[in-house]
Amino acid sequence: MRQNAAFIIAVEALFILLFLSWATVRALNPDLTGTEKPMEMAFLSAVRGGAQVIWENALGRPVTYGCILISTANARALYAWAEDGVVVEIQP
């Protein structure tokens, strides 16, 4: 272990440098559309227990992988309207 101490320290330092570099890139790119950030923020909000949607300005627009964000009231109305097995087709 002592023989490899310099190598281990160098690898750990490289990892920290790359990790901080990528964290900086992600932090400086605040765009929510077209990324994984809506899902990340939803996960963090759920973990935190918050009920606030932070991407309100994207409601009604495609965000990522075909998902379309709608308000809670509209989601409730759509859920109440749709019977089991109904196909909901969203057109641009």
N, C-alpha and C positions, 0 to 999 in steps of 0.2 A: 504494500500500500504506500509506504513512504517513497518507494522508487518512482511511483506514478503520480506523486502529489503535484508536481509542476504541470503535468499533462491534464490532470483532473481540474486543477484551478483554471488553466487556460480554456478548457472546454466549457466550464461553468461561466467564465467571464464572457466568452463568445455567445453563449446562450442568453445571458442577461442583456448583452448589447443588442442582439437580434430581437429579443422579446420587447425591449423598450423602444427600439426603432419601429417595429410593427405597431405597437400600442400608440405611438405618436402619429403614425400614418392614419390609423383608424380614428383617432381623436380629432384630427384635423380635417376629416371628411365627414361632415355632419349630415349629408344627404340621407333621407330615409327611403326614398323610392328606388327600386331596382336593386336593393341589397338585402341582406339578411337582418338588417337592423330592426325592422318592425317585429320580427319574431324574437330577436334578442331582447328588445324592450318589453314585449309582452311577457316573456319569461321572467325578466327582472321585476316587472310590475306585479306579476302573480306571486313571486317569491316574497316580495316586499309587502304584499297584501293591499296594494293600492288599487283603487277603482277608477283612476283617471287614465284616459287614453291620451298618450302624448303625441300621437300623429293625427290629431283632429283635422289638420289642413289637407290630409290625403283621403278623407272620407269620400266614397263614391268613385274613386279612381283605382285603376290597377296598381298594385304595389309590388308584389313579388310572386313569381311562379303561379300566376293566374289568380291569386287571392285578391279580393276586392274588399276593402274596409267599408263597413256601413255603420251607422250609429246604432246604439243599443236599442232605441225605440224602433227603428226600421228592422233590425234583426228579430225583435220580438214579434213584430207584425208579420214578417215573412214566415217565421216559425209557426205562428198561429194559423196562418193561411194555408200552408203546405201540409197536405196529408202525407202519411207514410208512403214512401215510394215515388212521390212526385218528382219529376225532373225539372230543375230550375236552370234555365239557360240564360246566361248573361251575354248580351251582344254589345259590341263597342259602339 
